[in-house]
Amino acid sequence: MSSKRLDQSSRYISGYSRRPVTTRDPANPMWWGTIMLRAITLAFAAVAVHHYEYQRPWLAWTVLGVMAAWTVVTSVAYARQRWRWRWLVIVDLFVTCGLMLTTPWTHTEAMYEANAPLITTVWVSATVAATGVRFGAVGGVLGGVVLSIGTILARWEVTLDVVRDCVLLIATGLVIGIAAGSLRAAAVVLARALRAEAATAERERLARSIHDSVLQVLARVRKRGTEVGGEAAELARLAGEQEIALRALVASEPNGETDEGGFADLRRRLQVRSTPKVAVSTPAGEVRLPEHIVDELDAIVTEALSNVERHAGEHARAWLLLEDLGSEVVMSIRDDGPGIAEGRLADAAAEGRMGVAQSIKGRVAALGGTIVLETAPGAGTEWEVHVPRTTTAAASRAWRRGER
């Protein structure tokens, strides 16, 4: 296998490739629906203007002309994903309110008494739809509230008909916002499933290739070295350990990519730590945390296992346990080595060897977590790391702002 292909393959095994994938907005059909709704309601408004005798007909037709021009502007923008800016939707909301508030200068007293529609009539519903699609349920409700306030100010009274219109505006924003949010959430789940399926297929292909080449060679070295004995037996033992580790690697679940929200699965990251000397136990489900938090916890495990290898002896075993308790994530790294004598860590820090102080305790403190060390001469060593999800979220925000 070429080095280039091996590098590409290793990305599937280790989850190294984390480049975000740019996709189309799953709510794209809803944007097109908003455009069509605005065009249809504009046509209805034009009929309404032609039907009524306004106090200032020229102003009514001017408002209708502005509505038509704004419909063209927003339709062109909303038809292109890169132009659906937040500020444009907010401007859309206030332009609609401004046009609505011209009603007192266009309506006659007779029109008010006859409960004639506002100058903007049902055209405002497209704006509520736009806020719901762009900002979700909360944005849709807020958009409906703003337009409801505009409706009350334009009517200068609160009647059953006005309340009905306000309820419909707010409910429309809520329903469309929920629908848009559900579409986007479903698209994220589907994309993650497709990536996992592709990674699994590639892993199975690599597993077959490795089984037919590397694993067979290691198995033959182990068998032959055991038969020869002497120094070859030691090589056979090492080959056997690597064979087991490689089998565990290709058999473990694919290390999923970081999702669009910047989260990664800590469970999958730790599963590849399994070796003949390291037993790994993880939950059945994913343990998703911000990617850099996963990197820090993985680095803690690396340092702890390195200490086991350096100080616990070549025959020492280690156990890695991951627990997701909902409110916090707990990692336990235990070994059956000789343990740490009292005062040894303080002496190591005084001598300038800061592996435990910085690589383990420092990282845990930076994540807002706590760490407990249980050890005694001849009783092994156990590190227990607790990282609350609340402080994890705060550390994630600080990391994004560059405060760490």
N, C-alpha and C positions, 0 to 999 in steps of 0.2 A: 504494500500500500504506500503510495507516494506521501511525502511530508505534507503537501498541500491538501490532499484528500484526508489525511489523518487529522489535520488541524480543523478542517470543516466538520469532520465526524465528531471530534471532541466537543464541538459547540453543542451538539445535540445531547451528548452524554452529560455534560456538566452544566448545561444551561447558560453557557458563557455569552451567547448571543442575546442581547437584551435591547436591541435597537427598536424603538417604538414604530409601530406600523400605522401609517396614515390611511384612514379609510373614509368613505363617504359617510355623511351624517345619516344615521338610520332613520331620522325623522324627516328625511328629504321629501317623501310623498306628502307629508303634512304641510310643508312649506308651499308646495304646488297647490294643495287644497286651499291654503290661505290666499294665494294669488287669485285663484278662480273665485273664491268667495268675495274678495274685494271687487273684482270686475262685475260680478252679478249684482252685488249690493249698490255699486255705483250706477248701474243701469236703472235700478229701482229708484234711487234718489233722483235721477234725471226725470223720470216719469212723475215723481212726487212734486218736483219744482214746477213742472209744466201744469200740474193739476190744480195747484193752489194759487190764490191771489195774494201775493206777499206785500208787506208794507213798503219794502224797497226792492222791487224786482231785480234791479241791476245788481244789488248786493247779493241777492240769492243766487243769481247766475254766476256772479264772480266767485262765490263760495263753491259752487258746483264746479267751476273751471279749475279752482285750486285743488279740489278733491280729485278731479280727473288727472291733473298733472302729478299730484302726489301718488296717485295709484300707479302711474307709469313708472315713477322713480322707485317706489318700493317694490314693484313687481320685477323690475330689472335687477334690483339688488338682491331680493329674496330668491330669485331664480339661480343665483350663483352662491355656492357655499362660502367662498372666501369673502363675500361682501355682506354676510349676515352679521354685521358688527353689533355688539351690545348697545353702543351709543345710538346707532341708527334706529333700533327698536324703541329705545327710550324717546328719541326725538319723534318717532312715529306716534307714540302715545300722546305727547304734548301737542303736536300739530293737530291731531284729531280733537283733543280737548279744546284747543283754540278755535277751530272751525265750529265746534258745537256751541261755544259760548257767543257766537255771533247771532244766535237765534233771537234774543230779545230785540235786535235791530231789524230783523227780517219778518218776524211774525206780527200779525195784527191781533187786536184784542179778541176779535171773532175767532181767530185760529186757536188762541189759547183756550177760549171757552169751548170750542169744538174738540179740544184735545188733539189737535193736529200734530203729526210727528215733528221732531226737531229738524232743523235744516239738514243735518247729517243723516238723519233717520237710521236705517239698519246698517249703514256703511261702517259704523264704529265697531261692529262685531268682528270685522277682519283684524282690527288692531288688537282686540283681546286675544284672538287666536294667535297672532304673531308673538305676543308676550308669553303666552302659554307654551308655544313651541320652542321659543328661544330660552326661556328661563325656568321652565318646568311648572309644577303645580303652584308653588309659592309665588313665582313671578306672574303666572296667569291670574291668580286671585288678586294680587296687588294691582295689576293692570285693570281688572274689573272694578276694583274699589275706586281707583282714580277716575275712570270714566263714569262711575256711578255718581261721584261727587260733582263731576262736570254736568251730568244730567240734571241733578237737583238744582245746581246754580242756574242752568239754562231755563229751567221751568219756574224757578222761584217759588216752588211749593212742593210739599211731599204728600202725594196722593197714593191711592192703591195702585194706579197704573204706573206711577213713577217707581214705587217700591218693586213692582213686578219687573220692570225693565232692569233695575239695579240687581235684583236676584238673578235674572237671566244672564247678565253680563258677568257677574262674579262666578256663577256656576259654569258658564262656558269656559272661562279661563281656567278654572279648576280641572274640569274634565279633559280639556285639551292638554293641559300641563301634565296631568297624570299619564295620559296616553303617550305623549312624547318622551317622558321619563322612562316609561316601561319599555318603549321601543329601544332606547339607548342602552338600558340595562340588559335587555335580552340580546342585543348585538354584542355586548362585551362578553357575556357568557358563551355565546355561540363562537366568537372568535377565539376565546380561550380553549374551548373544546376542540376546535379545528387544529389549533397549534399543538395541543396535547396529542391529538390523533396522528398528526404528521410526525411529531417527535417519537411517538411510540412505534410507528411504522419504520422509521429510520433506525431506531434502536434495535428492533427485531432483525433488520437486515444486517446491522453491524454485529449483532450477537451471533448470527449464523456464520458470518465471515470470520469472527474471532474464534468461534468454536472450531472451525475447520482449519485454523492455522495456529494462532498463539496458544490457545488452551491445550491443544493436542501436543504441541511442543513442550509446554510446561509439564504436562502430565507424563510425557516420556522422560524428561529430565528427572522428575521426582522418582519415577519408578527405577530408572537406570542407576541414579545416584544412590538410592537405598540399597540396591543390589551390590554395588561396588564397595560401599562403606567408606570409612575414613573421612577425609576432607570432602569427598564427593557426597557423603551423607548430609553434611551441613548445607551444601548447595541444593541437595534434594529437598531439605526442609524449607529453605527459603523459596525455592520454586513452588513448593506445595502451598505455602502461605500466599504467594502472589497469585497462584491459580484460584484459590478460594476468594481472594479479594476481587479479582477481575470478574469472576462469576457473579459475585454479589453486586458489582458495579453495573454490569449489563442487565442483571435481573431486576434491579431497583427501578422505581417509577422514574420517568423522565423529569428532569429538573426544569419545571415550567419557567417560561420567560416572565419577566416583570410585566404586569398588566398596565393598562393605560393610566391607572391611578398611581403608578409607582410602587405597587405592592408585589412582594415575592413570597413564596412558600418556604418557611423555615424548615418544615418537616422534610421536604424533598432535599433541601440543602444538606441536612444532617444525615440522611439515609446513606449517602455514599461514604460516610465515615466507617461503615461496617467492615471489619477485617477479622481474621482469626483471633486477634488479641483485643478487639474492641467490639463489644456488643451494643447495638443501637436499638432503642425502643422508642417509638413515636406514636402519636394518636392516629386513628384510622383516617380522619379527615385532614384537610389542609389547615395550616397555621399561617395565615397571611398577615404580614407585617410590612411596614415601609421598607423598601429595598436596602437602604443604608443601615437600618436597624438589624436586618437579617445579616448583613455583612459584618456588623460589629459582634453580634452573637456568635457567628461562625468563627470570627477571629479569636473570641474567648475560648471556644472549644479547641481551636488549633493550639493555642498556648498551653491549655491544660493538658491535652494529650501529649504535647511535646515534653512537658515536665514529667509525665509518666514514663515516657521513653528514655529520658535522660537520667532520672533519679530513682525509678522504681525497680529497675532491673530488667534484663532481657526477657524474663519469663513472666513478668507481671501482666495482668489482664486489666482492662478498663471497661466500665459500663457507662453508657450515655443514655440518659432518660429525658425525654421532652414531654411536658404536660401543658395543655391549654385549659386553664381554669376559667376562661371567660373574661374575668376582670384582670387577669395577669397571666403571663407566660413563665413557666418554671423549667429550668434546665438543671440537671444533676449530673456531674461528672465524678465517678468514683473509681478507685483502683484498689488492688490488693497488695500494694507495695509496702515498704517498711514504715510509711508514715513520715510526718515531719516533726522533728524534735522541737520542743518549746524554745522560742527565741530565734529559731533558724531564719525565719522570714525577715525579722528585724535586722539580723546580722547581714543577710544578703543585700538588703536595701542600703545599709550603711557602707557596704563594700562597693556600691554602685551597680549591683545587679538588680535591675528594676523590672524584671519580667512579670512577676506577680503583681507588684504595686501598680504598674502602668498598663500592661497588656490585659490584665484581668480586672483588678479592682478599679482602675481608672476608667476603663470602658463601661463597666457596670454603673459607676457613679454618673458618668456622662449621659447615660440612658435614663437616669432617675430611678434606678433599681437598687436592690440590696443584694448582698452576697454573704453567705455563711460558710465558714470553713470548719469542718469536723475532722480532726486527725489526732493521732497519738502514735508513739513509737510502736511498731509492730501491728498497728490496726488499720493501715491504709490511709488514704486521703479521700475526702469527698467535698467537692465544691457544689453549693446549691445557690443558683442565681434566680432571683425573682425580679421580673420586669413588668410593672403595671401597664396596662394598655393606655391609661390616661396620660401617664408621663411619657409613654412611647409616642403618643400623638403630639405632645408638646415638644419633645425632642425633635420630632420630624419637622415641625414648623420652624423651629430654631435652626435646624440644619439647612432648610431651604432659604432662610434669610441670611445664612452665612454667619450665624452667631457662634457656631462651634469651631 
